[in-house]
Amino acid sequence: MTARDLSRHFGTTPAVAGIDLELRRGEVLGLLGPNGAGKTTTMQMLTGNLAPTTGSIGVCGVDLLERPTAAKARIGYLPEVPPLYKELKVDEYLRLAARLHRVPRSEAAAALEHAKRRCGVSDIGHRLIGTLSRGYQQRVGIAQAVIHSPDVVILDEPTVGLDPNQIREIRALIRELSDSHSVILSTHILPEVEAVCDRVQILHRGRIVYNDRIAALQRFRRAHSVLVGFRRAPSVDEISRLPGVAGVEPAPEGLLRILRAGAPAATEGAGPGHAPDRTGAPGPSDAADLIDALVHLSVQRNWALTHLSIERASLEDVFAHLTGQEAEEAAAIAAAEATA
């Protein structure tokens, strides 16, 4: 699945503004963003439920706008609110889903059993959907999305409202689906991205602010500060004068947090819609140089070093940095336009 220059305006308000998306075969792509970032609008356009204002969408080489029926036949979709008929039994509902997805009647029974087995609902086909737990209802919702063996499965917030055990089970199911489907997962739950996805695109204010593989996300989680403790602590000014130090601040348990300086660097190997690495964190060699300097000066000046550890940015820090910086830039632009 590919999308190019995809935009959607509601009146004069842009909900999605010129995003590019590429989903590779067998990949789980995480669409991550805060509430109101444009994730659901993007999902609705990708599934053909909402016409884009501009842009194009292709599903396995089929243009969604020009040949919507053929393109939608290759897509399975679980919206944020699962489209369940709770007065039906699981088997009744999935047979209905198979008919709606135009599964041939001769293949419907096999498709039903295959979807139930894959989604872990083989033993509850006789149960009313309304009597099932939220976790099992989600499984039934995913089963209806895959019953016609689509090439692309699109899941919008599939673990919202589930308990921790149910969340773990649904995440495992999503990983299994990638064996035979390409998956787009929309979520605002940060640990879910690392647990499930191969690649992540972060949306903020309708724009892509990050696009890369999960492994590359580690670049954003590099050491960004060093915690130190001394029995005979030097002055803050003395530490601040060290090369590569951006600042020094108190930390818990009587420690000092040394903030590292560095210039932003672009992430390499990006595809369409990629946004640069803007964490401003220097590389590991810079951390080693700073640690070497601290150890050397502690011995030389008899500071009596008692603690030394590296703090790494959490995924929450990365997310806040990317989305927060965009908000700051927007505020700055608005202020400049107001004074122009």
C-alpha positions as CSV (number, residue, x, y, z in Angstrom):
1,M,0.0,0.0,0.0
2,T,1.2,3.5,-0.8
3,A,-0.1,7.0,-0.3
4,R,1.3,10.1,-1.9
5,D,0.7,13.7,-0.9
6,L,-2.4,12.7,1.1
7,S,-4.4,15.6,2.5
8,R,-7.8,16.1,4.0
9,H,-9.4,19.5,4.9
10,F,-12.6,20.0,6.8
11,G,-13.6,23.4,5.6
12,T,-10.4,25.5,5.8
13,T,-8.9,23.3,8.6
14,P,-6.3,20.7,7.4
15,A,-6.7,17.5,9.4
16,V,-4.0,15.8,7.3
17,A,-1.5,17.8,5.3
18,G,0.4,16.2,2.5
19,I,1.6,12.9,4.1
20,D,3.4,10.1,2.2
21,L,3.1,6.5,3.4
22,E,4.5,3.2,2.1
23,L,3.6,-0.2,3.6
24,R,5.9,-3.1,2.6
25,R,4.8,-6.7,2.3
26,G,4.8,-8.5,5.7
27,E,5.5,-5.3,7.6
28,V,3.8,-3.9,10.7
29,L,3.7,-0.1,10.4
30,G,2.9,1.9,13.5
31,L,1.0,5.1,12.9
32,L,1.7,6.9,16.1
33,G,0.6,10.3,17.3
34,P,-1.2,12.2,20.1
35,N,-5.0,12.5,20.1
36,G,-6.0,14.9,17.3
37,A,-2.9,14.2,15.2
38,G,-4.8,13.0,12.2
39,K,-4.4,9.2,12.7
40,T,-8.1,8.2,12.4
41,T,-8.6,10.6,9.4
42,T,-5.7,9.0,7.7
43,M,-7.0,5.5,8.4
44,Q,-10.4,6.4,7.0
45,M,-8.8,7.7,3.8
46,L,-6.6,4.6,3.5
47,T,-9.6,2.3,3.8
48,G,-11.8,4.3,1.3
49,N,-14.2,5.5,4.0
50,L,-13.3,9.1,3.5
51,A,-12.3,10.8,0.3
52,P,-9.0,12.7,0.4
53,T,-8.9,16.4,-0.6
54,T,-5.7,15.7,-2.5
55,G,-3.4,12.8,-3.1
56,S,-3.4,9.2,-4.3
57,I,-3.7,5.8,-2.6
58,G,-2.6,2.5,-4.1
59,V,-3.3,-1.0,-2.8
60,C,-1.2,-3.7,-4.4
61,G,-1.0,-1.6,-7.6
62,V,-4.8,-0.8,-7.6
63,D,-5.8,2.8,-7.4
64,L,-8.2,3.2,-4.5
65,L,-9.8,6.3,-6.0
66,E,-10.2,5.0,-9.5
67,R,-11.1,1.4,-8.7
68,P,-12.5,1.5,-5.1
69,T,-14.2,-1.9,-5.1
70,A,-11.2,-3.8,-6.4
71,A,-8.8,-2.0,-4.0
72,K,-11.1,-2.4,-0.9
73,A,-11.3,-6.2,-1.6
74,R,-7.6,-6.3,-0.7
75,I,-8.1,-4.4,2.7
76,G,-9.3,-5.7,6.0
77,Y,-10.3,-2.9,8.5
78,L,-10.9,-2.8,12.3
79,P,-12.1,0.7,13.3
80,E,-11.5,2.0,16.8
81,V,-15.1,1.0,17.6
82,P,-15.4,-2.6,16.3
83,P,-18.4,-3.0,13.9
84,L,-19.9,-5.9,15.9
85,Y,-23.5,-7.0,16.1
86,K,-23.7,-8.1,19.7
87,E,-27.0,-9.9,19.4
88,L,-25.4,-12.3,16.9
89,K,-23.4,-15.4,17.7
90,V,-19.7,-15.3,16.7
91,D,-20.2,-17.8,13.8
92,E,-23.3,-15.9,12.6
93,Y,-21.4,-12.6,12.5
94,L,-18.4,-14.0,10.8
95,R,-20.5,-15.7,8.1
96,L,-22.1,-12.3,7.5
97,A,-18.7,-10.7,7.3
98,A,-17.6,-13.3,4.8
99,R,-20.6,-12.5,2.6
100,L,-20.0,-8.8,2.8
101,H,-16.4,-9.4,1.8
102,R,-17.7,-11.5,-1.2
103,V,-16.0,-14.7,-0.1
104,P,-17.3,-17.4,-2.5
105,R,-19.9,-19.6,-0.8
106,S,-17.9,-22.7,-1.5
107,E,-15.0,-21.3,0.4
108,A,-16.9,-19.5,3.2
109,A,-16.8,-22.4,5.8
110,A,-13.0,-22.9,5.4
111,A,-12.5,-19.1,5.6
112,L,-14.6,-19.0,8.8
113,E,-12.6,-21.7,10.5
114,H,-9.3,-20.3,9.4
115,A,-10.1,-16.8,10.7
116,K,-11.4,-18.2,14.0
117,R,-8.3,-20.3,14.5
118,R,-5.9,-17.5,13.7
119,C,-7.6,-15.1,16.1
120,G,-8.1,-17.6,18.9
121,V,-11.9,-17.8,18.9
122,S,-12.4,-21.3,17.6
123,D,-14.1,-22.4,20.8
124,I,-16.6,-19.6,21.1
125,G,-18.4,-19.7,17.8
126,H,-21.7,-20.5,19.5
127,R,-21.4,-17.6,22.0
128,L,-23.3,-14.3,21.7
129,I,-20.9,-11.5,20.9
130,G,-22.5,-9.4,23.6
131,T,-21.6,-11.9,26.3
132,L,-17.9,-11.9,25.4
133,S,-15.2,-9.9,27.2
134,R,-13.8,-6.8,25.5
135,G,-10.6,-8.8,24.6
136,Y,-12.6,-11.5,22.8
137,Q,-14.7,-8.9,21.1
138,Q,-11.6,-7.4,19.7
139,R,-10.5,-10.8,18.5
140,V,-13.8,-11.3,16.7
141,G,-13.4,-7.8,15.2
142,I,-9.9,-8.8,13.9
143,A,-11.4,-12.1,12.6
144,Q,-13.9,-10.2,10.4
145,A,-11.1,-8.0,9.1
146,V,-9.0,-11.0,7.9
147,I,-11.7,-13.5,6.9
148,H,-11.3,-12.7,3.2
149,S,-7.5,-13.0,3.4
150,P,-6.7,-9.4,2.5
151,D,-3.2,-8.2,1.6
152,V,-3.5,-5.3,4.0
153,V,-5.0,-5.2,7.5
154,I,-5.6,-1.8,9.1
155,L,-6.2,-1.7,12.8
156,D,-7.3,1.5,14.6
157,E,-6.4,1.6,18.3
158,P,-7.0,-2.2,18.7
159,T,-6.0,-2.4,22.4
160,V,-7.8,0.6,23.8
161,G,-9.9,-0.4,26.8
162,L,-8.3,-3.8,27.3
163,D,-6.6,-5.1,30.5
164,P,-2.9,-5.9,30.5
165,N,-3.3,-9.6,29.7
166,Q,-5.7,-8.9,26.9
167,I,-3.3,-6.2,25.5
168,R,-0.5,-8.8,25.5
169,E,-2.6,-11.3,23.7
170,I,-3.8,-8.8,21.0
171,R,-0.2,-7.7,20.4
172,A,0.9,-11.3,19.9
173,L,-2.0,-11.8,17.5
174,I,-0.9,-8.7,15.5
175,R,2.6,-10.0,15.2
176,E,1.3,-13.3,13.9
177,L,-0.9,-11.6,11.3
178,S,2.3,-10.1,9.8
179,D,3.3,-13.6,8.6
180,S,0.7,-13.4,5.8
181,H,-0.6,-9.8,5.8
182,S,0.9,-6.3,5.8
183,V,-0.5,-4.5,8.9
184,I,-1.0,-0.8,9.7
185,L,-1.5,-0.2,13.4
186,S,-2.8,3.2,14.6
187,T,-2.1,3.9,18.3
188,H,-1.1,6.6,20.8
189,I,0.3,3.9,23.2
190,L,4.0,4.3,23.0
191,P,5.1,0.8,24.3
192,E,2.8,-0.8,21.8
193,V,4.9,0.6,18.9
194,E,8.1,-1.0,20.2
195,A,6.4,-4.3,21.1
196,V,4.6,-4.8,17.7
197,C,5.9,-2.7,14.9
198,D,8.7,-3.0,12.4
199,R,8.6,0.7,11.4
200,V,6.9,3.8,12.8
201,Q,5.5,7.0,11.4
202,I,4.8,9.7,14.0
203,L,2.0,12.2,13.1
204,H,1.6,15.6,14.7
205,R,-0.9,18.2,13.5
206,G,-1.6,16.2,10.4
207,R,2.1,15.9,9.3
208,I,4.7,13.2,9.5
209,V,7.4,14.3,11.9
210,Y,9.3,10.9,12.0
211,N,9.5,8.0,9.6
212,D,11.9,5.1,10.1
213,R,12.4,1.6,11.3
214,I,12.0,0.8,15.0
215,A,15.7,-0.2,15.1
216,A,16.6,3.4,14.0
217,L,14.4,4.8,16.8
218,Q,17.3,3.8,19.1
219,R,19.1,6.8,17.7
220,F,16.5,9.0,19.5
221,R,17.1,7.1,22.7
222,R,20.8,7.7,23.0
223,A,22.4,8.9,26.2
224,H,21.4,12.5,26.7
225,S,22.8,13.1,30.2
226,V,25.2,11.7,32.7
227,L,24.5,11.3,36.5
228,V,27.5,11.9,38.8
229,G,28.1,12.0,42.5
230,F,31.2,13.1,44.4
231,R,32.2,13.1,48.1
232,R,33.9,16.4,47.5
233,A,31.8,17.9,44.8
234,P,33.3,20.6,42.5
235,S,31.4,23.8,41.7
236,V,28.8,23.7,39.0
237,D,30.8,26.3,37.1
238,E,33.8,24.0,37.1
239,I,31.8,21.1,35.5
240,S,30.0,23.5,33.1
241,R,33.3,24.5,31.6
242,L,34.0,20.9,30.4
243,P,33.8,20.4,26.6
244,G,30.4,19.0,25.5
245,V,28.5,20.1,28.6
246,A,25.3,22.0,28.0
247,G,24.4,22.5,31.6
248,V,24.4,21.0,35.1
249,E,21.4,20.6,37.4
250,P,20.6,18.9,40.7
251,A,19.3,15.3,40.5
252,P,17.8,13.0,43.2
253,E,19.9,11.5,46.0
254,G,22.4,14.3,46.0
255,L,23.6,13.6,42.4
256,L,24.3,16.0,39.6
257,R,22.8,15.7,36.1
258,I,25.2,16.8,33.4
259,L,23.3,17.7,30.2
260,R,25.2,17.0,27.0
261,A,25.5,19.4,24.1
262,G,25.2,18.5,20.5
263,A,23.9,19.6,17.1
264,P,21.0,17.9,15.4
265,A,21.8,15.4,12.7
266,A,19.6,14.0,10.0
267,T,18.7,10.3,10.0
268,E,20.1,8.5,7.0
269,G,18.3,6.1,4.7
270,A,14.9,7.6,5.0
271,G,12.0,6.9,2.6
272,P,9.2,9.3,1.5
273,G,7.8,11.5,4.3
274,H,10.9,11.1,6.4
275,A,11.5,13.8,9.0
276,P,15.0,14.6,10.3
277,D,16.4,13.4,13.6
278,R,16.0,16.5,15.8
279,T,16.8,15.2,19.2
280,G,20.1,17.1,19.2
281,A,21.8,14.2,21.0
282,P,25.4,13.6,20.3
283,G,26.7,10.1,19.5
284,P,28.1,7.5,21.9
285,S,31.7,8.6,21.4
286,D,30.7,12.0,22.9
287,A,29.4,10.3,26.0
288,A,32.6,8.3,26.3
289,D,34.7,11.5,26.0
290,L,32.7,13.2,28.7
291,I,32.9,10.2,31.0
292,D,36.7,10.0,30.5
293,A,37.1,13.7,31.3
294,L,35.0,13.3,34.5
295,V,36.9,10.3,35.7
296,H,40.3,11.9,34.9
297,L,39.4,15.2,36.6
298,S,37.9,13.5,39.6
299,V,41.2,11.7,40.3
300,Q,43.4,14.7,39.4
301,R,41.4,17.1,41.6
302,N,40.5,14.7,44.3
303,W,36.7,15.0,43.9
304,A,36.2,11.4,45.0
305,L,33.8,10.1,42.4
306,T,31.1,7.9,44.0
307,H,28.5,7.6,41.2
308,L,28.6,7.6,37.4
309,S,25.8,6.5,35.1
310,I,24.3,7.4,31.7
311,E,20.7,8.5,31.4
312,R,19.0,7.5,28.2
313,A,15.9,9.2,26.7
314,S,12.7,7.2,27.1
315,L,10.4,6.7,24.2
316,E,8.1,9.2,26.0
317,D,10.9,11.7,25.9
318,V,11.4,11.2,22.1
319,F,7.7,11.5,21.5
320,A,7.4,14.7,23.5
321,H,10.4,16.1,21.8
322,L,9.1,15.5,18.3
323,T,5.5,16.6,18.9
324,G,6.4,19.4,21.3
325,Q,9.0,20.9,18.9
326,E,6.4,21.0,16.2
327,A,4.0,22.8,18.6
328,E,6.7,25.3,19.5
329,E,7.4,25.9,15.8
330,A,3.7,26.5,15.0
331,A,3.4,29.0,17.9
332,A,6.5,30.8,16.7
333,I,5.1,31.1,13.1
334,A,1.8,32.3,14.4
335,A,3.5,34.9,16.6
336,A,5.6,36.1,13.7
337,E,2.5,36.4,11.4
338,A,0.6,38.3,14.1
339,T,3.4,40.9,14.3
340,A,4.0,41.1,10.6
